[in-house]
Amino acid sequence: MTPILETKNLTMQFGGLTAVDNVNFKVNPKEIVALIGPNGAGKTTFFNCVTGVYKPTSGDVLIAPNGQTPKRINGLKPNKVTERGLARTFQNIRLFQNMTVLENVMIGRHTKLKSGLLGAIFLPKSVREEEKKVIQDSYNILVDVGLEKFVNELAKNLPYGAQRRLEIARAMATEPALLLLDEPAAGMNPHETKELDEMILNIRDKSKISILLIEHDMSLVMSISEKIFVVDYGKLIAQGTPDEIKNNPEVIKAYLGDDSDA
């Protein structure tokens, strides 16, 4: 099976600090994978290297959406990475707060539009039909994430958990092959987290995509992940199933320390 995402010896240095240290990593098609580790372990830096925010110091980032031949994407701009099938959310909510819920999702569809500047000016029938389809497709995504009742609300008026789901909906509007979620449950209460759990599984099952998430809520990680990678000080220290990870002494030490550290 060809991985949809693979990193080979991925390294990211900032001066004398190595934030990601020779990480080898794979996500297979239709798989839910979690990347966990203590604060400052390098998780978000890894995401930033994969999605084009940072250009890695060394190593390779390879993607193979929809069974294609793996392609190296090091150094591509984030919008080009998105066009190639990767979409992400961020730790801090980045919605267009004064736009409606529907408009936020429609913005995510821009990579799929075929009309150019002249089409936008003269609005031929083909462009009008495309606009109608964008609206319908965006609404359908809102249904998938349970936000259709907020369709005409301003994003800033949504409850916190709904804003988190709207960010995911906007990412899904790009039709990704791999969805990367950076701490999607941050700040959520237990009820909202349970809804998120169900939503992530529904997205994977309905859209047949892969999902990679960074998350500190271990109940969420253990309940939905098929494979977990653990990093500490930028190094990959463990990988395996949820059962293997929760009983791994290196993981326990990284999270809890051990008596020799006292």
BARODREN-71880 format. One record per residue (C-alpha): residue number from 1; residue in one letter; x, y, z. Coordinates in steps of 0.2 Angstrom, whole numbers, padded with zeros to 4 digits. Layout:
BEGIN
NUM; A; X; Y; Z
...
This chain:
BEGIN
1; M; 0000; 0000; 0000
2; T; 0007; 0017; -0005
3; P; 0006; 0030; 0009
4; I; -0004; 0045; 0006
5; L; 0009; 0055; 0016
6; E; 0026; 0050; 0020
7; T; 0041; 0059; 0028
8; K; 0059; 0053; 0026
9; N; 0072; 0059; 0039
10; L; 0062; 0075; 0040
11; T; 0072; 0089; 0050
12; M; 0068; 0107; 0055
13; Q; 0081; 0117; 0063
14; F; 0079; 0135; 0070
15; G; 0097; 0141; 0073
16; G; 0104; 0129; 0086
17; L; 0087; 0121; 0090
18; T; 0081; 0106; 0081
19; A; 0062; 0106; 0082
20; V; 0060; 0090; 0071
21; D; 0074; 0078; 0071
22; N; 0075; 0065; 0057
23; V; 0056; 0060; 0058
24; N; 0050; 0045; 0047
25; F; 0032; 0045; 0047
26; K; 0017; 0037; 0036
27; V; -0001; 0039; 0034
28; N; -0010; 0026; 0024
29; P; -0026; 0029; 0014
30; K; -0042; 0030; 0024
31; E; -0033; 0030; 0040
32; I; -0035; 0040; 0056
33; V; -0018; 0044; 0063
34; A; -0013; 0054; 0079
35; L; 0003; 0063; 0082
36; I; 0005; 0066; 0101
37; G; 0018; 0072; 0113
38; P; 0022; 0084; 0127
39; N; 0020; 0103; 0124
40; G; 0035; 0109; 0114
41; A; 0039; 0092; 0107
42; G; 0038; 0098; 0089
43; K; 0021; 0092; 0084
44; T; 0015; 0109; 0076
45; T; 0032; 0112; 0068
46; F; 0030; 0095; 0060
47; F; 0013; 0100; 0053
48; N; 0020; 0117; 0047
49; C; 0034; 0107; 0037
50; V; 0021; 0096; 0029
51; T; 0009; 0110; 0024
52; G; 0021; 0122; 0017
53; V; 0022; 0135; 0031
54; Y; 0040; 0130; 0034
55; K; 0053; 0123; 0022
56; P; 0061; 0108; 0030
57; T; 0080; 0110; 0034
58; S; 0082; 0092; 0027
59; G; 0073; 0077; 0023
60; D; 0058; 0074; 0011
61; V; 0039; 0076; 0012
62; L; 0030; 0065; -0001
63; I; 0012; 0064; -0005
64; A; 0002; 0052; -0015
65; P; -0016; 0057; -0015
66; N; -0029; 0045; -0024
67; G; -0016; 0032; -0028
68; Q; -0005; 0043; -0038
69; T; 0014; 0042; -0039
70; P; 0022; 0050; -0023
71; K; 0028; 0068; -0026
72; R; 0040; 0078; -0016
73; I; 0032; 0094; -0009
74; N; 0046; 0102; 0000
75; G; 0046; 0121; -0002
76; L; 0029; 0122; -0010
77; K; 0018; 0137; -0004
78; P; 0003; 0132; 0007
79; N; -0010; 0136; -0006
80; K; 0000; 0124; -0018
81; V; 0000; 0110; -0005
82; T; -0019; 0113; -0003
83; E; -0021; 0111; -0022
84; R; -0012; 0094; -0021
85; G; -0024; 0087; -0008
86; L; -0019; 0092; 0009
87; A; -0030; 0103; 0020
88; R; -0027; 0109; 0038
89; T; -0035; 0118; 0053
90; F; -0025; 0127; 0066
91; Q; -0024; 0128; 0085
92; N; -0031; 0146; 0085
93; I; -0047; 0148; 0076
94; R; -0044; 0157; 0060
95; L; -0062; 0160; 0053
96; F; -0068; 0175; 0044
97; Q; -0078; 0181; 0059
98; N; -0089; 0194; 0050
99; M; -0094; 0183; 0036
100; T; -0108; 0170; 0037
101; V; -0105; 0152; 0040
102; L; -0110; 0147; 0022
103; E; -0098; 0161; 0015
104; N; -0083; 0154; 0026
105; V; -0086; 0137; 0018
106; M; -0088; 0144; 0001
107; I; -0071; 0152; 0002
108; G; -0064; 0135; 0004
109; R; -0071; 0130; -0013
110; H; -0060; 0143; -0022
111; T; -0047; 0130; -0027
112; K; -0060; 0120; -0036
113; L; -0067; 0135; -0047
114; K; -0063; 0135; -0066
115; S; -0069; 0153; -0070
116; G; -0056; 0166; -0071
117; L; -0057; 0185; -0070
118; L; -0067; 0187; -0087
119; G; -0079; 0175; -0081
120; A; -0082; 0184; -0064
121; I; -0084; 0201; -0074
122; F; -0096; 0195; -0088
123; L; -0105; 0181; -0078
124; P; -0109; 0169; -0092
125; K; -0121; 0155; -0089
126; S; -0107; 0142; -0085
127; V; -0101; 0154; -0071
128; R; -0118; 0156; -0064
129; E; -0121; 0137; -0064
130; E; -0104; 0135; -0056
131; E; -0108; 0147; -0042
132; K; -0125; 0138; -0039
133; K; -0115; 0122; -0037
134; V; -0103; 0130; -0025
135; I; -0117; 0136; -0014
136; Q; -0125; 0119; -0014
137; D; -0109; 0109; -0011
138; S; -0105; 0121; 0003
139; Y; -0122; 0118; 0011
140; N; -0120; 0100; 0010
141; I; -0103; 0101; 0019
142; L; -0112; 0110; 0033
143; V; -0125; 0096; 0034
144; D; -0111; 0084; 0036
145; V; -0104; 0093; 0051
146; G; -0120; 0097; 0059
147; L; -0120; 0116; 0056
148; E; -0134; 0118; 0043
149; K; -0145; 0127; 0056
150; F; -0132; 0141; 0057
151; V; -0130; 0143; 0038
152; N; -0134; 0162; 0038
153; E; -0126; 0166; 0055
154; L; -0110; 0177; 0056
155; A; -0096; 0165; 0061
156; K; -0092; 0176; 0076
157; N; -0109; 0172; 0084
158; L; -0107; 0153; 0084
159; P; -0103; 0144; 0100
160; Y; -0085; 0139; 0102
161; G; -0087; 0121; 0098
162; A; -0097; 0126; 0082
163; Q; -0083; 0137; 0077
164; R; -0071; 0123; 0078
165; R; -0082; 0112; 0067
166; L; -0084; 0126; 0055
167; E; -0065; 0127; 0053
168; I; -0065; 0109; 0048
169; A; -0080; 0111; 0036
170; R; -0070; 0125; 0027
171; A; -0055; 0113; 0026
172; M; -0066; 0100; 0019
173; A; -0072; 0112; 0006
174; T; -0055; 0110; -0003
175; E; -0059; 0091; -0006
176; P; -0043; 0085; 0003
177; A; -0036; 0068; 0002
178; L; -0028; 0071; 0019
179; L; -0036; 0082; 0032
180; L; -0024; 0088; 0046
181; L; -0032; 0094; 0062
182; D; -0021; 0104; 0074
183; E; -0029; 0101; 0092
184; P; -0047; 0101; 0086
185; A; -0054; 0098; 0103
186; A; -0044; 0112; 0112
187; G; -0056; 0122; 0123
188; M; -0070; 0110; 0121
189; N; -0081; 0104; 0135
190; P; -0084; 0085; 0136
191; H; -0101; 0086; 0126
192; E; -0093; 0095; 0112
193; T; -0078; 0083; 0112
194; K; -0090; 0068; 0110
195; E; -0098; 0077; 0095
196; L; -0081; 0080; 0087
197; D; -0076; 0062; 0090
198; E; -0092; 0057; 0080
199; M; -0090; 0070; 0067
200; I; -0072; 0065; 0063
201; L; -0077; 0047; 0061
202; N; -0091; 0052; 0050
203; I; -0080; 0062; 0039
204; R; -0068; 0048; 0036
205; D; -0081; 0035; 0033
206; K; -0091; 0046; 0021
207; S; -0077; 0055; 0012
208; K; -0065; 0040; 0012
209; I; -0051; 0052; 0016
210; S; -0036; 0050; 0028
211; I; -0035; 0061; 0044
212; L; -0020; 0066; 0054
213; L; -0023; 0075; 0071
214; I; -0012; 0083; 0084
215; E; -0022; 0082; 0101
216; H; -0019; 0082; 0119
217; D; -0036; 0074; 0124
218; M; -0031; 0056; 0126
219; S; -0049; 0050; 0127
220; L; -0052; 0057; 0109
221; V; -0035; 0050; 0103
222; M; -0038; 0033; 0110
223; S; -0056; 0031; 0104
224; I; -0053; 0036; 0085
225; S; -0035; 0033; 0081
226; E; -0029; 0017; 0072
227; K; -0011; 0022; 0073
228; I; -0002; 0034; 0085
229; F; 0015; 0042; 0083
230; V; 0023; 0050; 0098
231; V; 0037; 0063; 0098
232; D; 0047; 0071; 0112
233; Y; 0060; 0084; 0109
234; G; 0058; 0083; 0091
235; K; 0062; 0064; 0090
236; L; 0050; 0050; 0086
237; I; 0050; 0039; 0101
238; A; 0036; 0027; 0098
239; Q; 0023; 0022; 0086
240; G; 0009; 0009; 0086
241; T; -0009; 0005; 0090
242; P; -0018; 0014; 0105
243; D; -0016; -0001; 0116
244; E; 0003; -0002; 0112
245; I; 0006; 0016; 0115
246; K; -0003; 0018; 0131
247; N; 0007; 0003; 0138
248; N; 0024; 0009; 0131
249; P; 0036; 0014; 0145
250; E; 0045; 0027; 0134
251; V; 0028; 0036; 0131
252; I; 0024; 0035; 0150
253; K; 0041; 0042; 0154
254; A; 0039; 0057; 0141
255; Y; 0022; 0061; 0148
256; L; 0024; 0058; 0167
257; G; 0043; 0057; 0169
258; D; 0050; 0044; 0180
259; D; 0058; 0042; 0198
260; S; 0075; 0046; 0191
261; D; 0070; 0063; 0185
262; A; 0064; 0068; 0202
